[in-house]
């Protein structure tokens, strides 16, 4: 990668790191990335897919093409998941492939991977609308506590349950309808539901009561829950979601509360990894002295969920994890945020770009390898 591009990669990463915009509000971050790509001759469509902070930026050199997934949303404690590095990786990889090697590249700007706001799960939205098009395969990246290729993830859905009751004085509860009580019972009931489902389906239920009243001497007339449902396959998740919603509805009826349930995110699919792409990414990393974990060669259960998985169901998708912290440091922490500082993570970022460029070039230039990528994808969908 040319030195001037390295400087621009760090500039992009630094500004997005400092903006630290929450999901669906990444106006400056998405504009910055789109402008830098446009400066290098990319044709930019923005907004994209009905989302103001999403975009598609294309360098068309003819022939086969790769898609790169850019993220740039932060969390309330800043870029503690390192999405500034993902944006910079996509930018640096795309410009290098386009300008230095004359290859066709599309960068998809995808807001709110963390599931905040109306654009939550934007990759799922783009996949459902058929907007991941004009390319042969896709590569995604994420900062991590290890170098790795490939991805496994759980199917995921986040819902919100709002219980509406009637307020009254604490000493006259019979004049009111307690809206907090069904939220508390729902918390207990869904914990019990989880224990009744086979571990083979990897059921995960995370819950918080976001609102539960305003004063301790007033019977609450409203409570609000957020519930994160996960399972190893989408079909299992859909069954879990149906049972969870039926449980919530019955508890609300029992307490005489009105109920409003809504999905806060699209359904995230389980990940379909592509071994042909991931093995080529591994070769790219090994060529620069990095020995990554390859998820295709180990038995590792899915731990997280991502909207990138939805894209893996519509087009061959590879993934690279970039080590920026030690294994004892989880994402979404202050330590991870500090590790995602552009200067501190620069060496790992540049190496990830170099490896991705090498792997992408090999796939695009090797007709037989590209055919294997596509055939493997077709087999996985059967």
NORHU-V975643 format. One record per backbone hydrogen bond with DSSP energy under -1.0 kcal/mol. NH is the residue of the N-H (numbers start at 0). CO is the residue of the C=O. If there is no record, write none. Layout:
BEGIN
nh->NH co->CO
nh->NH co->CO
END
This chain:
BEGIN
nh->5 co->1
nh->6 co->2
nh->7 co->3
nh->8 co->4
nh->9 co->5
nh->10 co->6
nh->11 co->7
nh->12 co->8
nh->13 co->9
nh->14 co->10
nh->15 co->11
nh->16 co->12
nh->17 co->13
nh->18 co->14
nh->19 co->15
nh->24 co->21
nh->26 co->24
nh->29 co->25
nh->30 co->26
nh->31 co->27
nh->32 co->28
nh->33 co->29
nh->34 co->30
nh->35 co->31
nh->36 co->32
nh->37 co->33
nh->38 co->34
nh->40 co->37
nh->41 co->36
nh->42 co->57
nh->44 co->55
nh->47 co->50
nh->50 co->47
nh->53 co->50
nh->54 co->108
nh->55 co->44
nh->56 co->106
nh->57 co->42
nh->58 co->104
nh->65 co->103
nh->66 co->136
nh->67 co->105
nh->68 co->138
nh->69 co->107
nh->73 co->20
nh->74 co->77
nh->77 co->74
nh->79 co->77
nh->84 co->81
nh->85 co->81
nh->86 co->82
nh->87 co->83
nh->88 co->84
nh->89 co->85
nh->90 co->86
nh->91 co->87
nh->92 co->88
nh->93 co->89
nh->94 co->90
nh->95 co->91
nh->96 co->92
nh->97 co->93
nh->98 co->94
nh->99 co->95
nh->102 co->96
nh->104 co->58
nh->105 co->65
nh->106 co->56
nh->107 co->67
nh->108 co->54
nh->109 co->69
nh->114 co->111
nh->119 co->116
nh->120 co->111
nh->121 co->110
nh->124 co->120
nh->125 co->121
nh->126 co->122
nh->127 co->123
nh->128 co->124
nh->129 co->126
nh->130 co->125
nh->132 co->130
nh->135 co->64
nh->137 co->315
nh->138 co->66
nh->139 co->317
nh->141 co->319
nh->143 co->321
nh->147 co->320
nh->148 co->292
nh->149 co->318
nh->153 co->303
nh->154 co->230
nh->155 co->267
nh->156 co->228
nh->158 co->226
nh->159 co->261
nh->160 co->224
nh->161 co->259
nh->162 co->222
nh->163 co->257
nh->164 co->220
nh->165 co->176
nh->169 co->216
nh->171 co->168
nh->174 co->171
nh->175 co->172
nh->176 co->165
nh->178 co->219
nh->183 co->179
nh->184 co->180
nh->185 co->181
nh->186 co->182
nh->187 co->183
nh->188 co->184
nh->189 co->185
nh->190 co->186
nh->191 co->187
nh->192 co->188
nh->193 co->189
nh->194 co->190
nh->195 co->192
nh->196 co->193
nh->200 co->197
nh->201 co->198
nh->203 co->229
nh->205 co->227
nh->207 co->225
nh->209 co->223
nh->210 co->223
nh->217 co->214
nh->218 co->167
nh->222 co->162
nh->223 co->210
nh->224 co->160
nh->225 co->207
nh->226 co->158
nh->227 co->205
nh->228 co->156
nh->229 co->203
nh->230 co->154
nh->231 co->200
nh->236 co->232
nh->237 co->233
nh->238 co->234
nh->239 co->235
nh->240 co->236
nh->241 co->237
nh->242 co->238
nh->243 co->239
nh->244 co->240
nh->245 co->241
nh->246 co->242
nh->247 co->243
nh->248 co->244
nh->249 co->245
nh->250 co->246
nh->251 co->247
nh->252 co->248
nh->253 co->249
nh->254 co->250
nh->255 co->252
nh->256 co->251
nh->257 co->163
nh->259 co->161
nh->261 co->159
nh->263 co->157
nh->264 co->157
nh->267 co->155
nh->273 co->316
nh->277 co->273
nh->278 co->274
nh->279 co->275
nh->280 co->276
nh->281 co->277
nh->282 co->278
nh->283 co->279
nh->284 co->280
nh->285 co->281
nh->286 co->282
nh->287 co->284
nh->288 co->285
nh->289 co->284
nh->292 co->146
nh->294 co->148
nh->296 co->293
nh->308 co->305
nh->311 co->307
nh->313 co->310
nh->314 co->310
nh->317 co->137
nh->319 co->139
nh->320 co->147
nh->321 co->141
nh->323 co->143
nh->324 co->143
nh->328 co->325
nh->331 co->79
nh->336 co->332
nh->337 co->333
nh->338 co->334
nh->339 co->335
nh->340 co->337
nh->344 co->340
nh->348 co->344
nh->349 co->345
nh->350 co->346
nh->351 co->347
nh->352 co->348
nh->353 co->349
nh->354 co->350
nh->355 co->351
nh->356 co->352
nh->357 co->353
nh->358 co->354
nh->359 co->355
nh->360 co->356
nh->361 co->357
nh->362 co->358
nh->363 co->359
nh->364 co->360
nh->365 co->361
nh->369 co->365
nh->370 co->366
nh->371 co->367
nh->372 co->368
nh->373 co->369
nh->374 co->370
nh->375 co->371
nh->376 co->372
nh->377 co->373
nh->378 co->374
nh->379 co->375
nh->380 co->376
nh->381 co->378
END
